[in-house]
Structures are given as C-alpha cells and as structure tokens.
C-alpha cells in the first residue's frame, strides 16, 4: 500500500519535528504533513536564546536543522492541508484538501495554534491594510511609520523589538499593569529607545479611508480615552494576544476542552487509542519551544509501543521502513543539498513537457533571477531554461501578457503558456511553490477531487490572480500554490507570484500592508491564507 505508514504526524512545528526525530530514530516509517512550511511558530521567531544548548540562533535556522535531523532518521514530508480524518479501527486515515489520502497505525496531532483576534471595531475591515498579526511577514511594510503592538506577553515583547528595525516608533499597548513575560525580555523592551509602553490600556477601534489612519484607546483604570491619528499615510497595529488551537478538523474525533484544545494524558495520548497530541494544540501552562519539543519526544516515545503492539496483533505490515544512511551536508550557493535533491526527485517524476522562459531587464533583480535559474538548470536537466532580454522575443511577451518585469514564465507542451509566472526569485518559502508549479504543469500533479475540478472549470475567465508575497512569509505559499493549481485547471485563468519587495508601486497602488495579498483582476484584494476551496468559492 503506497501511502501506508507506521506514524503520521500532522504539523511540522517544533513539536512535530521533535516527534519525527524520535520516531524516525525508532525506525518507524513516519510521514509529516504540513500545510504551510516547516517550522510553525518558531520559524517566525527572529532570535532564539533560551533553548538549552543553543546559545543563539534564528527560529528559521533551528527549524531547518530540526527537519534535517528528522530526514536523516528517515522521516518523510508532504505538503497538504488536512481536510478530514478517520480515527476508527487499527488503521487511521488522513485526507488532505487536495484529495490525497494517507493511512497509519498511529497519529500525532501537532497542528499548533493560530493568532487570536481581539474583535474590536475595524479589526476585520482593515485586516491587511494596517492590522497585522505577523511582524516577520509584514514588518517591512511599515518602514518609517508608527506602529502599535497590542499585547503584554512574550510574543508582543519580542515582536515589538523586531519591529523597531522598520518602524519610526513602536508603542506597546498592554491591558495588564505589567508585562506577563520574563523580566529579561520585559526589561529589554522598557529600555529600548524606540519603544514606548502604555500599561492598563486597550484599543477600542480603528478607522480610516482605505487604510488605518486613526486608532482609539482607553485607559481601563481611569477611563481616559485618547486617539492616534494621521492626516495622510497610515500606521500599523500588530496584535499579539495569544493563540487559538488549530483543532477544528479533529474536534468530532477526540476530546477537547471548552476552548478547543485537545486533551491528553501524561503520555500525550488523546481519548482515542493510537492518537496522540503534542505542542500548542493541547492545554498547557507554558507554550515555549522547549515544551513543544518535549511534548513531541514524549508522544513519539509513547506511541512507539502502541504501534508495534497493534501491528503484531492485527498482522499489519508496513513496507518501506526508513533507511538510516546519513544525509550529506547542505552545499551550494543557491540550493542546499536537500533542496537540490527535492528538485531532482520531483522533476524526475514529471510526465509531460514544461520549460522555463524568463524575460529579464538590466536591473539587480534580473541578475538575481539569472543566478537562480542558472543554478536550477545545473541541478536538473529535466526542465529546459531559456532567458531573454526584454524586447528580444515580442511574441513570448505578448503571450505572457504581463505588465510586470522581470518575469519567469512556465511554458507547457508545444510552448503554450501555462498561465503561471513569477515576478521575483522564487526562493525562501516560495521555492516549494516553484517546484510544485512545474510538477503540476507537467503532470501528473497533485491530486484534486473531481468535484473541485468541475467547479474550477466552471469559473468564467479571464481571471488574473496576482499574489503579493514576502519570501519570509509562512502563510503565502498556500495561497500561491492554490492560485497556480486553479490557473492550470481553469480556462482563461492566470496566476502571478509577486515579491512585493521589488514592486513597491504595486504595493502602494492597492494599499497592501500585509501578505499574502491576492489581487483579483487588478480590482479586488483578499488578504490572509486561503485554501483552494475558499478561492474557488470566492471566484465563483
């Protein structure tokens, strides 16, 4: 059975990666399913200084190393948004939104939590236009502007410091009388010359023409109100007031508390035998990197006995146990060894014709793209790469029909444009989007249900989707990949990834202050993560 595993881990944050390391080391065939890139919350942490044995590193680097360890022990990784589960019987099944189904004897749920919203007036209306929840993703959009950080915990304190890199001035708004995080980081915030802290204060509303231009606050002790307002331009409001569990798809299958956190015993086992939980998705006093990794280790160690006992009792045989050969160190200036291996693995499975055609200019971005594509061509010979200067092939430019240059376009069989292009270097979190776009264009591609295909084919074009991204954004790839898949399956639909760092005129034109930002037919703008189903529903 192709998609049969000893263990499926849902989520690739610190808890999931820790579990994968332990299960792989125990020689369990392990699959980690993650919908938005490896690392979870730690990936957007700028500096990690309190993890034992690691003096100082970035969250992204630590997550990268943890994945490398897991792969070294044989763990496999798949991209997918879990849409449904069936935990009955000896074999549990997990089905993604793309229709891919996986089975395993044991399950570890490590899906984490998402930022909690406050619910004040204007919070939803100005989402992506001044209201933000990720400093790493959106901080650059507030360069030289005033920024307010709402919250008194560790995340608020850390992100306030991070935002000083961009903002003119950062003001922390805390409804508590003091910070609720460690004194070390609290003192660092209080001593920072670009940060002002207002305790016993709450935000009540935001307003503005098209972006946030006015915010109202109240002192919850004195009742005194005050307003911050700009006559032109805008400012930012970043909200860090805790998280809510990503447990929606599991709530009808395992026991949860009143807030949706999944309940478990000391071994991390849920109310269902063979289903365990780890990390921020379960109730706990301390949500930190060190407790997440501990949860993952405990869950993987405990579930090992359950898996082996069940396999023996039920006579289940799992083919393809992990090989223990060490992976080589990452090398290369553009692609690490793991990335190069992933590229070669996927490209070798492409069935049809696909080629890359880039139209470049005399600018720095074009040179970056040239270097990227040269490295790609050296990594695999499965996909031809052609590069032109703007004006050199007018027929190609007319077929691509874009007003943004430079551009990387994917061309299919007989040189027909697939409708997919990239404006910027598809590196960082978008490298996976680039690889999947080629695989989906060449076939067989990722699975999509027949019902969803019919809905996509029923969309009335022309539809142009420009996805404004930041290469540091963990939420952007899901929207990019969904848009590209829709473009490939639909008629008259195009999808363009745009690294907004290089196209400020587009960012300013649509008042984009958060990513992902999906611009539809150069008119409507949608912000935030969206699944393929959600996009199809909106486009219909």
Phi, psi and omega in degrees: 000122190300309186258043179252127184230160169293315187219135170247129176252122181262106182115134182239039170279196182301319181295314181295319179293320177299315178299320180295322178298313182290319181289322177296320179295331177277006178064033171271137175288114191240134174240130175253123179252125181223136185268341187218041175092150185282137174128329181060219184296326183295333182296332180261013175270120186293318185222127176250116182232002184240020177265122186307131177088350178243107186296313179196134177200172173270155178299321181297318179294319180296317178298321179298317179292321179296319177296319180300319177298315181298316178297321179301327179268008172101001180293143176254154182233142177222146177266129179181149176258112184294121183258330180204156179221157173223109184258011179277145176086180182286331177252120177269148179238148178230126180241132181270168179298335179278359177093004179279132181245133178236149179233151179202159176286320181234154180229135168242119179269115180226046188281352174075205183217160180244158182302139180273142177266153182272324179091014179285163182300126177093352183300312181286317183301320184258017173300125182086353179231043178131329176266128183217163183228002183221107181293321180296320181287317194244357184303323184296338181285352184244026178300126179076008181250163172285144179225137174250134177248122183260118179143161182232004183268191183299314183299316180298316181295314182295316182289331175298317178296316180299320183291343176296343177295332185247316191286153173290317179208139178247130176242121178271127179251112183236124180287342178280163178280353179200167176294148178257005179265186181296150182297330182300309181284328177299315179296325179295320178293313183297332182271351185287132185285349178256007182239131172247139181242130177240106179277168180054035185229144180227151174271136182249331179192160171228151179215172178164172178290293180236338179230171179294121178232353184209130178229141183245138184228158177220140173277117187282001174261314185262341184083359181292136179248153176208162186229139170251126186218142173238141181281331177219158182079212183200181172212174186245149174232110180257129187250122178226080184238036178100186187226162172235143189293144176273061189249006187308314184289345184258349192295333178273002186242331179228159181287139178229166174272186186294342180262359179095001176286140184279128183277148181206163176270190185294339178268006180075014178278135179278192178289350180250122178304134179087358176242118183243170183220152180205145173093205189290351181278355177248155180291135181198158181284321186237119177256091181224165179306316185293325179283329178294314180294325177296315177304314182298318180295316180297313182298314182294322180292318181291321185286340181303314180296317179301314182297312182295320179295317181294318178299318180292315182293317185269355180069034181273131178244125179256116178277153173081047176296152186295139174278146186261012180295138180291143176276145178292158176296151179289134182226176176094152182277330184253305180249131171290168183299321179295317178297319179297319178295320179296317179300311182297319181300313182289317183297325180293342182262001176288136185260329184253189181269136172207142180221156179254127176237121181246135175250114189248167178232182176267074178211171185296321181297319179299322178293323176296318179296318180301314179298317179300312184289327175297317178295321178297316180296328178285338182279323181215144176255011181286334185236111179296142179241127179235134180234136182229155169275147180303132182095350182281326180228086184293330178296317178297314180298322179293324181290319179292322174053054176242154177255011180243126179227151359290168183215142171249119182244144175263125180248135183264209183302137180060025176074019181279133181295131182279344184095003182246130173214167182230132175247099187124173178278119180282064178254198181056225181288347182269358176299320179297322177299320180296313181295315181294325179298317178296314181298317180290326179288323183275335183087159003288338177082170179288148183291138173227134183298151179300322181297318180289322176302316180298318179295321179294316180292343177273354179290141183263112178277179001283141176230124177249128180244113174255121182255104178285126185226166164239138183292349177265358184279126180278343183268342187293318184304324181299318181288319178299311183294321178296317180296318180295319180295321177296318180297322181288328183269336183266170180255126178075027180243132178236149181228124182237116172281130182234115174283103189296343176302328184261356182229064183299332181295323177291317178300316182288323182300321183254014178051046181278121180231018179199149176233154359289144177236115182260114180261119186254119179051036178056029182228290183277150178231128174247138179246153173092172181295139177219134176279171179299320180297318180294320179293317180298318179298319180291316183292335180288000000 
